[in-house]
């Protein structure tokens, strides 16, 4: 019985760590200011589900597409964000069962705010109701850079949780795993992360001390927490050492807190004033918005 429990115990710890990683991935995929806004509206007596983009690649127009019953027409309204300029109206054209409009591309970090008004036989329908959609353009990030970055970051989270569970149970593998977490965060967050940022917004690092990009600052805080944990676990070799165990748990808590905060929050934004004053687009990008 004891032998069976010892074999199952690590598997259960890995299962818990994996479940938390999947939950974090789903949370990151469905929250944040750059993921599509979804909703549904009653249009000409039908309940229509729609999906509006909040991120697009610079250099190509933004496609705004709304499913609409026959006979319904529509107009997309947009303006540059956060300017208080008048909205520009773009008539939508029908493509099968949807109404489409193309909004003009902006330089990387440039934003548009937009909404759609559909005309029905009874009354106009605004999508979305209330505040407009705010979307951001970015440079095209190669899959060969983006995918490894995402994989390293989420695997590091899974291993970080596994490390904390091992520390809580005074298991000897905690120190070894903590070192691997540092390697994973270094590769995913401090090597590949800046490459993703460079492709997307033409800057390798916009966090402290050069800017206030929240994603970069979160990555730095998480990395530092695990460097400290790995050093403490390496020096205090007794698996039951309270200080070492606490340090690992705190590092994991910092990591979980980082993943709870939506991705791309308070990120890069184009300052149109600087751009129109003759500055280069890359020099007009600010952070913390």
N, C-alpha and C positions, 0 to 999 in steps of 0.2 A: 504493500500500500504506500509506504514511504517512497519507494523507488518510482512508482507511477506518479506520485504527486510532484517529485522533483523534476520529472520529465515534462509534466504538464505546466508547471509553474512558469517557466520562461515563455512558453507558447502563449499563455494567457496574458503575460505582460506585453508581449509583442502585439497581440490582438488588440489590447487596450490602446497601445500607442498608435497602431494603424487606424483604429476607429476615430481617434481624435484627429489624426492627420487628414482623413477623408472629410470629417466635419469641417475642419479649417479650410480645406480646398473648396468645398461647396459654399461656405460662407464667403470666401474671397471671390468666388465666381459669380455670386448673386448680389453682392453689395458693392459700394464704392461709386464714385461719380463718373466712371468711364464705361460701366457695363450698361447694356441696353435697358431702356425704361419700358416696362411692359404694363398693359392694362387692358380694359375692355370698355366699350361705349355702345350705347344703343343708337344705331344708325338706320333710319328708314324702317323701324320696327324690328330690326335684327340686332342681336347681341354680337358685336364684332370685337374680336381680340386683336390687339395691335402691338407692335414692337418697334420702338424708335431708337436709333443709334445715338450713343453719346461718345463715340470715339471713331475716328476714321483716319486713313493714311493720307498725309499731305501730298498734293500733286494730282489727286483725283477728286471729283465732286462728291459730295455727300448725297447718297440716295435716301430719300424719304418716301416710304411706301406704306400705304394704309389699305387694308382690304375694305372694299366698299360695294354695296349692292348696285345693281344696274340703275341708271338714272341719277345717281348721286355724282356731284361734281365737287371739286375742292381746290383750295389755294393754300400753299405753304408760305408762312411769313417768317422772315429771319432778319437778324442784324448782328453785327459783331459784338462780342461780349468782352468787357463790361461797359461798352460805350452806350450812351443814352441817345443814339442816333435813331431816326425813324426806321420802322420795319420796311423791308422790301418784300413785295408780294410776288410769288412765282406760281402761275397757274399749273395745276397738276394735270397730267395726261393719263388716260386709262390704258392699262396694260393687263388685259384679261380681267381678273376679278379684283384688281387693285388699282389705286390711283397713286401715281409716282411724280416726284419732283426732284430735280437736281439742284443742290445748293452749292455755291462756289467754294472751292478749296481755299484754305488759308495756310500760311507758313506753319511749320511745326510749333506747337504750343498755342497757336491761334485758336480762338473759341468762337462759336456761333451760338446764339440762343434762338430757338425757333418753336413754332407751333403750327397746327393745321386747322383750317376751318372747312368743314364739309357742308355743302348746301343740299338739303333734302326738300321734299315737297312740303314739309310742315315747318321746320325751323332749322337754323344752322346748328352744327355740332362742333364744338371746339375740342381739339385733342392736343395735349392733355388739358383738362380743366385746371384752372389756377395758373401756377407759375409755368413759364415755357421750359422746354428742354434746353439744357446747356451741354454742348458737346465740345470736344477738343480734338484737333488734328495732331498727328505725330508722324515722325519719319517711319519708314518701313523697317522693321527689325527682322533680320533673317532668322528663319526657324532654327538654323544651326547654332544660333546664339541664345534665342529665347527659350527653346525647349530645355536645353541643359540647365539654364538658369532656374527655371521653374522646378525641374526635377531635383536639383541639388537643394533648393530651399525647402521643399516639402519633405524630402527624405531626411534632411537635417532636423526638421521639426519632429518627425516621427522618432528619430533616434534620441533627440533631446528629451522627449517625454519618457522614452524607455530608460534613459539614464536616470531621470528623477525617480522613477519607480524603483529602479535597482538601488538607488541611494536610500530611499525610504525603507526598503527592506534589508538594508545593510549588506547588499550583495557585492562581491568583489569586482564585478565587471563595470561598475559605474565609472571608475577612473579611466578605463580604456575607451569606453564609449564617449566620454566627455571630450577626449582628444579627437576622436573622429568627427564629433559635432563641430568642433572648431575648424577642422579641415573643410568640412562640407560648407559651412557658412562663409569661410574665406573664399572658396572657389565660386560658390553660388552668389554670395552677396557682395564681396569686395573685388572680385575679378570679372565675373560675367555680368553682375548687376551694373557696374559702370559702363560696360560695353553696350548693354541694352539701352542705357540712358543716352549714350553717345549717338547711337543710331536714331533713337526716338526724338531727342531734343538737342543734339549737337553739343553735349557737355557730359564729361565723364562722371562728375560728382557735383551735386548742387545742395548737399547737406552741410552740416557744420564742418569746418568753420567758414565755408564759402557761401552758404545760403541756408534757407530754412525749409528745404524740401523734406516733408515728413517721412516719406518712404526711405530716403537715404538715412535720415536720423534714426529711424526705427531699426534699420539694419545695423547701424553702428552700435546702438545701445545693446541689441541682442548679441552681437559678436563680442563686445566687451564683457558682457555678463558671462558668456561661456568661456572666454579666455581666463577670467578670474576663477571660474568653477574648475576648469581643467588644471590650473596651477595649484589650487588648494587641494583637490583630490589627489594630485600627483605627490604633494608633500606629506599629506596626512594619509598614510597608506592603510590605516585600520578602517575596514569597511563600516565599522560601528561608530566612527568618530562623528560627533554631533555637528561640529563646525563644517566638516566636509559635506556631510549629508544635507545640511541646511543650505549651503552654497549651491549645490546642484539643484535643489528644489526651487530656490529663488531664481536661478538662471532659467529653469523651465517655465516658471511663472512669468518672467519677463518675455520669454519667447511666445507664450500663449497670448499675453496681452498685445504683443505686436501683431499677431495674426488676427486678433479680434478687431483691431482698428481697420476699417475698409482700405483696400489698396488704392493708391493714387490720390488719397485725400491730401489737400493742401500741397499740390504738386506744381508743375511748371505752367506758366501762363504768359502769353505774349502781351507786351506793353505796346499797344498800337500808337500811343503818343510818341514813344521813342522811334518807332518804325517810320512814322510819317514825318518825323523831324530829320530824316535822312540816315538814321542808324541802320546798321546791318541787322538782319532778322535774328541772328544768333545772339547779338548783344542786347536785343530788346526782350529777351526771355527773363522773366522774374520767377521767383518761387514762393511757396507759402500760401497759395490761393486755392 
